[in-house]
């Protein structure tokens, strides 16, 4: 599962806490409730005051009694033969005297550091509290179905001066998620032409808020709200139809590497919703799939920013999984195969790639070497198991939930390749079955009642013994000799 409950989807990134940009969250230790919606930021580096070194002047003798001895008189030159010119001899101190130190060249004065451009102040839209009393009238107008120019102006003033203006107030940042939910419920009650006009009005205001220098909580929620706007609202059991007009806006945000990652994550959440609800046309699916590849192929970074970037990449991989297209000439499938095999990527990225590969549409043929991919998926399972067993060996401590999540993702990816494997040569089909069963054997251990106590807690020592047996079975399956690459008929041309 990818996205935290703060984004309204009730999902968490395995092994990572959810960012709290957009949520009403319980404040962690050291934070007030109002600050719970912001991620921890690194402490500022203290700046040292720039100093200018003074150039030392000529050295002075230590005492008035110290004198430099006079030079010895030069001997007269022979008129017939000129001696080679010699550099002047350095004066020697008299016994008991010291020579003053030689003068050091003056150091250039250090340039004062360039003044940093002051950060632009956070912009807040003025809030007219008198508009609060007009909320019931706003709801009645939305249900009316048609609007006059005066009524459109009335609604514009309400959202600009109160309904959306509240989002930009720093003092309200713990309430912005609630305001967003209120807006979506309000628009869901609108009917006919009034709905379409107000949705367009709100969309423009949300774009303005997302692009402006407003509080991060306001900007993130503005992007999330864009993804939640509907062309047709849900009625009864009929699902909503997302607003197509926001798709290019959200996609451009995802591709804009200059935007804060929190906004790009929020935009991906919106794109994911559109794909899940079947609101994306086939040509757009291909465009998105190709456009997301540079993001998912980025090298993993290190340091504090790595978690946010990896979350962004993992969410992009899940969108590719939902799009289901392997891409022109199998570009998407091949890129995911490389991500899976690259041990420099975090385990969460590699597992997401494995799961996505099992859910693409290969009706036009499989673009890669399936035998090689099966082995890489099996090795990925071992790469997930081995560190956990090593940690248990050293610390007698196991993190079963993380390992279970990884193994289930790998198994789902393998299982999705069943039809492709059935069309392969016998050696590849047999390898597929052995690796699939071995990975499944590892994953189902978590559900075994024999490995849990009466309270449902995992009996770790017994579990580890069983897991080692399944690990050995998987290693044996992978030790089978490799076969030749598949014939061209099984590849995408």
Secondary structure, DSSP 4 states (H G I P E B T S, - for coil): --S-GGGTS----TTSPPP-SSS--PPPTT--GGGTTS---PPPPPPPPP--PPPP-----SSTT--PPPPPPPPPPPSS-PPPP-PPPPP-PPTT--PPPPPPPPPPPPPPPPPPPPPPPPP-----GGGGGGHHHHHHHHHHS---HHHHHHHHHHIIIIITGGGG-GGGGGGHHHHHHHHHHHHHT--HHHHHHHHHHHHHHHHHHHHSS--HHHHHHHHHHHHH-EEE--BTTBPPEE-GGGHHHHHHHHH-TTS-HHHHHHHHHHHHHHHHTT---HHHHHHHHHHHHHHHTSPP--STTHHHHHHHHHHHHHHHHHH-B--GGGHHHHHHHHHHH-TTS-HHHHHHHHHHHTTSB-TT---S-HHHHHHHHHHHHHHHHHHHHHHHHHHS---HHHHHHHHHHHHHHHHTTHHHHHTS-HHHHHHHHHHHHHHHHHHGGGG-GGGB-TTS-B-HHHHHHHHHHHHHHHHHHHTSPPPPPPPGGGS--
